[in-house]
Amino acid sequence: MAHARGKKYSSQATRLIALSFGGVILVGTLLLMLPISSKSGVSCGLVPALFTATSATCVTGLVVADTLSAWTLFGQVVILAMIQLGGLGFMTMLFYLGTVMRRRASLNQRLMMVSSFNLNDMAQVDVLVRHALKTTCFIEGIGAVILIACFLPRYGLSAIWKGIFIAVSAFCNAGFDILGPDGGGSLMSYNQNPVVLLTVAALVVCGGLGFFVWEELIEKRCYRTLSLYSKMVLWLTGGFLLLGTVFFLGIELPNDATLGALPLGHALVNALFQSATLRTAGFYSIAQNGLADVSLVMCILLMLVGGSSGSTAGGIKTVTVGVLFLALRSSLRGEEQVILRGRTIPSSKVLAALTLVLAVGSGFIASSMAIAIVDQVPYLWAAYEAASAMGTVGLTVGITPELSTFSHLVLIAMMYLGRVGILSFSIAFLGRGKEVRKISYPNTNVMIG
C-alpha cells in the first residue's frame, strides 16, 4: 500500500512539475507575442516567442535574436521573470507563498519540493525552501551591486538594470544578457575585465552548487562535518572547473581567434570563465565558433554534465557522473558494491544514474543528427547546439538564429526535456519503492564485450 501511495504521489508530482513549467512557458509566449514586447512594434510571431520563453523558463540562454535589440523593457522584464521562476522552480515559489500565507503544504507539495531539491526525505523542507530563496536574493544582490559598479562608466544609469538582469541570469544559470551585440556579444567586450568575468563566474558556480549544499555550508561551516554528498559536489565542481581551465588554456592559448590574442593573465581568467560558463550558464567571453574542434568536443561533454542536483543548473549533474565513475572503478576491481569513504552507494542509485545518462545521451545524439541533416550544417556545430539545449546551457557557435523552424522546434523540445524531463526523472525515482516481482525467472548467461 505504501509503495502504491508513493507511486501515486510521484506520478502527480511529475505531472504538476511538467504542467507548471509548461504553464509558465505558455504565459511567457503569449506576453512576448504582444507588440509591446517587441522593439519593432509588431508581434514577433509564435515560434520566436515560444523559443525565447522556453529558453528563459528552462534557464538555457539560446536565442533567435539578440535580447537587447529585439525586446523592449517590458519584454526583458517578462524574460527575467521567467528566468527567476525557472531557476528556482515554479512550484518552489508557490510553496513559499503558501508558507507566507500560513497555509501548511500538503504531502504532495512536500514531495515535489523534496524532488525539486533532490533530497532524501521531507524533514525541514520548509526551512530549506525559505533559506534557498533568501540565499538566492542575497547572492544575486551582491553580484548585481558589483556588476552595476563595473557597468556604470559605460552605460550610465542603464547599468542598474543591466547589472540586475545579468546577476539574476548568471545565478540562475540562464545566460541571457542585455549588453547588445557590440564587441561580439555577451561578455566579449569585457574579456579583459577580470572583475566582471570572475563575478559572473562566481554567480554561475554558486547557482550550480545546489541549495542543499548551501544549507549545509551555512549551517555547519566546517568541511569535515559536511555530508558525503556535499563533499562530492564540492570536489567534483572544483575538479571539473580545474579540468576545463587547464584544458582550454593549453589548447586555445596558441589560437588567435580565442585566447591567443589576450595577455597571459587575461587568457587564464578567460579560460576559467569558459570552464565555469559550461556549468550551464551560457555567457561567453571568447568567440565560440573560433574554438578548436577538440575544444568544442570538451565543451559538449562539460555542457552535458552541467551543475549539481537541486540547483539552478541543468545537465545530468556532477554527482551522477561521479557515481558512474565510482561504479566503473568498482567493476574494474571486481567489487560487487560501490563504496566511497566507508559508505555504500545503493545499486538503485547506480542504475538511476546509468539510466539518466543513457536517456540524455540518446536524446542528444538524435537531436544533433536531425539538426545536421535538415539544416546541412557541420555535425560538430549541430552537436554543440543540441548539447547546449539539452544541458540548458545557452552557448552557441552562432548558427541558432539561422536554423530552420524544424530545428528550432527540436531545440525547444530539447530545452524542455533537459530541464523538466530530468526533474521528472528525479521525482519518478524518488517516489518509486522497490517492486518485488511475484514470479522469479531463472538466470541466463549473455556475453558482454
C-alpha positions in Angstrom: 0.0 0.0 0.0 2.8 2.4 0.9 4.5 1.6 -2.4 1.3 2.3 -4.4 0.8 5.6 -2.5 4.4 6.6 -3.2 3.9 5.9 -6.9 0.7 7.9 -6.9 2.3 11.0 -5.3 5.3 10.6 -7.6 3.1 10.5 -10.7 1.1 13.5 -9.5 4.3 15.4 -8.7 5.8 14.6 -12.1 2.7 15.8 -13.9 2.4 19.0 -11.9 6.1 19.9 -12.3 5.8 19.4 -16.1 2.5 21.4 -16.2 3.9 24.2 -14.1 6.8 24.7 -16.4 4.5 24.4 -19.4 2.2 27.0 -18.0 4.9 29.5 -17.4 6.2 28.9 -21.0 2.7 29.4 -22.4 2.1 32.6 -20.5 5.5 33.9 -21.4 5.0 33.1 -25.0 1.7 35.0 -25.1 3.3 38.0 -23.4 6.3 38.0 -25.7 4.0 37.8 -28.8 2.4 41.2 -27.8 3.6 44.2 -29.9 4.5 45.9 -26.6 7.2 43.3 -26.1 8.9 43.8 -29.4 11.1 46.8 -30.3 9.8 46.6 -33.9 6.3 47.4 -32.6 4.7 44.3 -34.2 4.4 40.8 -32.9 7.5 38.7 -33.2 5.4 35.6 -34.1 4.7 32.3 -32.4 8.0 30.4 -32.9 10.4 33.2 -31.8 8.2 33.9 -28.8 7.9 30.2 -27.9 11.7 29.6 -28.4 12.6 32.6 -26.1 10.0 31.7 -23.5 11.2 28.1 -23.4 14.8 29.2 -23.2 14.2 31.6 -20.4 11.9 29.3 -18.3 14.3 26.3 -18.8 17.2 28.7 -17.9 19.1 27.9 -21.1 20.0 31.2 -22.9 19.8 30.2 -26.5 18.1 33.0 -28.5 16.9 33.5 -32.1 17.5 37.3 -31.7 19.7 39.5 -29.5 17.8 40.2 -26.3 18.7 43.9 -26.1 18.0 44.6 -29.8 14.8 42.5 -30.1 12.9 43.2 -26.8 11.6 46.3 -25.1 11.9 46.8 -21.4 8.6 45.1 -20.9 9.8 42.1 -22.9 13.0 42.0 -20.9 11.1 42.1 -17.6 9.0 39.1 -18.8 12.1 37.2 -19.8 13.8 37.9 -16.4 10.7 36.8 -14.5 10.7 33.5 -16.4 14.4 33.1 -15.7 13.8 33.5 -12.0 10.8 31.2 -11.9 12.6 28.6 -14.0 15.8 28.8 -11.9 14.1 28.4 -8.5 11.3 26.3 -9.8 7.8 27.5 -10.2 6.5 25.1 -7.5 9.1 26.3 -5.1 7.7 29.9 -5.5 4.2 28.6 -4.9 5.3 26.6 -1.9 7.0 29.7 -0.4 3.9 31.8 -1.0 1.8 29.2 0.8 4.1 29.3 3.9 3.9 33.1 3.9 0.1 32.9 3.9 0.4 30.4 6.8 -1.1 27.5 4.7 0.5 24.2 5.5 1.8 22.4 2.4 0.2 19.1 1.5 2.1 15.8 1.4 2.1 16.0 -2.4 3.5 19.5 -2.4 6.2 18.5 0.0 7.1 15.5 -2.2 7.5 17.9 -5.1 9.8 20.2 -3.0 11.9 17.2 -2.0 12.1 16.2 -5.6 13.0 19.7 -6.8 15.9 19.9 -4.3 16.7 16.2 -4.8 16.5 15.5 -1.0 16.1 12.1 0.6 13.3 12.9 3.0 10.7 15.7 3.8 12.3 16.8 7.1 12.9 20.5 7.3 11.8 21.1 3.7 10.0 24.3 4.8 13.3 25.7 6.2 15.2 24.7 3.2 12.9 26.4 0.8 12.9 29.7 2.8 16.7 29.6 3.1 17.0 28.9 -0.7 15.1 32.0 -1.5 17.0 34.1 1.0 20.3 32.8 -0.3 19.3 33.5 -3.8 18.3 37.1 -3.1 21.5 37.7 -1.1 23.9 36.3 -3.7 22.1 37.9 -6.6 22.1 41.2 -4.8 25.8 41.1 -4.2 26.5 40.2 -7.7 24.2 42.9 -9.0 26.0 45.6 -7.0 29.4 44.6 -8.3 28.2 44.4 -11.9 26.4 47.8 -11.7 29.6 49.4 -10.5 31.5 47.9 -13.4 28.9 48.9 -16.0 28.3 52.4 -14.8 31.2 54.1 -16.7 30.0 52.7 -20.0 26.2 52.6 -19.7 25.3 55.3 -17.1 22.0 54.8 -15.2 21.0 51.9 -17.5 23.8 50.0 -15.8 21.4 49.4 -12.9 19.0 47.3 -15.0 21.8 45.6 -16.9 23.6 44.6 -13.6 20.4 43.2 -12.0 19.4 41.3 -15.2 22.8 39.7 -15.7 23.2 38.9 -12.0 19.9 37.0 -11.9 20.6 35.4 -15.2 24.0 34.2 -14.1 22.9 32.8 -10.7 20.0 31.0 -12.4 22.5 29.7 -15.0 20.4 31.2 -17.8 23.0 33.0 -19.9 20.7 35.8 -21.2 22.3 39.2 -21.4 21.3 42.7 -22.4 24.6 44.2 -23.3 23.9 44.1 -27.0 25.9 42.6 -29.9 28.7 45.2 -29.8 32.1 43.7 -29.3 31.0 40.2 -30.3 28.1 39.8 -28.0 27.6 38.5 -24.4 30.7 39.5 -22.3 33.3 39.6 -25.1 33.6 43.4 -24.6 34.6 42.6 -21.0 37.1 39.8 -21.7 39.9 41.9 -20.3 37.9 42.9 -17.2 38.6 40.2 -14.5 36.1 41.7 -12.0 33.2 41.3 -14.4 34.3 37.8 -15.5 35.1 36.5 -12.0 31.8 38.0 -10.6 29.7 36.3 -13.3 31.7 33.0 -12.9 31.2 33.1 -9.1 27.4 33.6 -9.6 27.3 30.7 -12.0 29.2 28.4 -9.7 27.1 29.4 -6.7 23.9 28.8 -8.5 25.1 25.4 -9.7 26.1 24.0 -6.3 22.6 23.3 -5.2 20.5 24.7 -2.3 21.1 21.6 -0.1 24.8 22.1 -0.3 24.4 25.8 0.6 22.2 24.9 3.5 24.9 22.6 4.9 27.7 25.1 4.3 25.7 27.9 6.1 24.6 25.6 9.0 27.8 23.6 9.7 30.5 26.0 8.5 33.1 23.2 8.6 34.1 20.9 5.8 34.7 17.9 8.0 31.1 17.9 9.2 29.5 18.1 5.8 27.6 15.1 4.4 29.4 12.9 1.9 27.1 14.2 -0.8 28.1 17.8 -0.2 31.7 16.8 -0.2 31.3 15.1 -3.5 29.6 18.1 -5.0 32.4 20.5 -3.9 35.2 18.1 -5.1 33.6 17.4 -8.4 32.7 21.0 -9.1 36.2 22.1 -8.3 37.6 19.2 -10.3 35.6 19.9 -13.4 36.4 23.7 -13.2 40.1 22.9 -12.9 40.0 20.4 -15.7 38.2 22.8 -18.1 40.5 25.7 -17.2 43.7 23.7 -17.8 42.4 22.2 -21.0 41.2 25.4 -22.6 44.3 27.3 -21.6 46.5 24.6 -23.1 44.5 24.1 -26.3 43.4 27.7 -27.0 46.4 29.7 -26.0 48.0 29.3 -29.4 44.7 30.1 -31.1 44.5 33.8 -32.0 40.7 33.5 -32.6 40.2 32.9 -28.9 42.8 33.1 -26.1 45.9 33.7 -28.2 45.0 37.4 -28.8 44.9 38.1 -25.0 47.7 38.7 -22.5 48.6 35.6 -20.4 46.9 36.8 -17.3 43.6 37.6 -19.1 43.9 34.4 -21.1 43.9 32.5 -17.8 40.8 34.3 -16.5 39.0 33.7 -19.7 39.9 30.0 -19.7 38.5 29.8 -16.1 35.4 31.7 -17.3 34.9 29.4 -20.2 35.1 26.4 -17.9 32.7 28.0 -15.4 30.1 29.0 -18.0 29.9 25.5 -19.3 28.3 24.6 -15.9 25.1 25.5 -17.9 25.4 29.3 -17.8 25.6 30.3 -21.4 27.7 33.5 -21.2 30.8 33.7 -23.2 33.9 36.0 -23.3 35.6 34.4 -26.3 34.1 33.5 -29.7 32.7 30.0 -29.5 32.9 29.5 -33.3 36.6 30.2 -33.1 37.3 27.3 -30.7 39.4 24.3 -32.0 37.4 21.2 -32.8 38.8 19.3 -29.8 37.7 22.2 -27.6 34.2 22.0 -29.0 34.1 18.3 -28.0 35.3 19.2 -24.5 32.6 21.9 -24.3 29.9 19.4 -25.3 31.0 16.9 -22.6 31.0 19.6 -19.9 27.7 21.0 -21.0 26.0 17.6 -20.8 27.4 17.1 -17.3 26.1 20.5 -16.1 25.9 21.5 -12.4 24.7 19.7 -9.3 21.4 18.3 -8.2 18.8 20.6 -6.6 20.4 23.7 -8.2 19.5 26.2 -10.9 21.8 24.3 -13.3 20.9 21.7 -15.9 22.7 18.7 -17.3 22.9 15.2 -15.9 24.6 16.6 -12.8 28.1 16.2 -11.4 27.4 13.6 -8.8 25.6 11.4 -11.4 28.9 11.3 -13.3 30.8 10.8 -10.1 28.6 7.8 -9.2 29.2 6.2 -12.6 33.0 6.6 -12.3 32.9 5.0 -8.9 30.8 2.1 -10.3 33.4 1.8 -13.1 36.2 1.7 -10.6 34.4 -1.0 -8.5 33.7 -3.1 -11.6 37.3 -3.0 -12.8 38.4 -4.1 -9.3 35.9 -6.9 -9.4 33.9 -5.5 -6.5 30.1 -6.0 -6.3 29.4 -2.9 -4.3 30.1 0.7 -5.0 31.9 2.1 -1.9 33.1 5.6 -1.2 34.8 6.5 2.1 33.3 3.7 4.0 29.8 4.2 2.6 28.0 2.0 0.1 26.1 3.7 -2.7 22.9 1.7 -3.3 22.7 -0.2 -6.6 19.4 1.6 -7.3 21.2 4.9 -7.4 23.8 3.5 -9.8 21.1 2.2 -12.0 19.3 5.5 -11.9 22.5 7.3 -12.9 23.1 4.9 -15.8 19.5 5.3 -17.0 19.7 9.1 -16.9 23.0 9.2 -18.8 21.7 6.8 -21.5 18.4 8.7 -21.8 20.2 12.1 -22.1 22.8 10.7 -24.5 20.2 9.2 -26.7 18.2 12.4 -26.9 21.4 14.4 -27.6 22.5 12.1 -30.5 19.1 12.0 -32.1 18.6 15.8 -31.9 22.1 16.7 -33.1 21.8 14.3 -36.1 18.4 15.7 -37.0 19.7 19.3 -37.0 22.8 18.4 -39.0 20.7 16.6 -41.6 17.9 19.1 -42.0 20.0 22.2 -42.0 23.1 20.8 -43.7 25.4 22.2 -41.0 28.7 20.6 -39.8 27.8 17.9 -37.3 30.1 19.2 -34.6 28.3 22.6 -34.7 24.9 20.8 -34.6 26.1 18.7 -31.7 27.2 21.9 -29.9 23.8 23.5 -30.2 22.0 20.3 -29.2 24.2 19.8 -26.2 23.7 23.4 -25.2 19.9 22.9 -25.4 19.8 19.5 -23.7 22.1 20.7 -20.9 20.2 24.1 -20.7 23.4 25.9 -21.2 22.8 28.5 -23.9 26.2 28.7 -25.6 26.2 28.8 -29.4 28.6 28.8 -32.3 26.2 31.3 -33.9 24.0 29.1 -36.0 20.8 29.1 -33.9 19.2 32.2 -35.4 19.8 30.8 -39.0 18.4 27.4 -38.3 15.1 26.2 -39.8 11.8 26.2 -38.0 12.1 22.4 -37.7 15.5 22.7 -35.9 14.1 25.5 -33.7 11.3 23.2 -32.6 13.8 20.4 -32.0 15.9 22.7 -29.7 12.7 23.8 -27.9 11.9 20.2 -27.2 15.5 19.5 -26.0 15.4 22.6 -23.7 12.1 21.5 -22.2 13.2 17.9 -21.8 16.6 18.9 -20.5 15.1 20.9 -17.7 11.6 19.4 -17.0 12.4 15.9 -18.1 15.4 15.5 -15.7 13.3 16.9 -12.9 10.5 14.5 -13.6 13.0 11.7 -13.8 14.3 12.5 -10.3 10.8 12.6 -9.0 9.9 9.3 -10.5 12.9 7.5 -9.0 12.5 9.3 -5.6 8.9 8.2 -5.3 9.4 4.7 -6.5 9.8 2.0 -4.0 11.4 -1.4 -4.5 9.0 -3.5 -6.6 9.2 -7.2 -5.7 8.2 -9.5 -8.6 5.8 -12.2 -7.7 7.4 -14.5 -10.2 11.1 -15.4 -10.2 12.7 -16.3 -13.5 15.8 -18.5 -14.0 19.1 -16.8 -14.8 20.7 -16.9 -18.2 24.2 -16.1 -19.4 24.9 -13.4 -22.0 28.3 -12.4 -23.4 29.5 -8.9 -22.5 32.3 -7.3 -24.5 
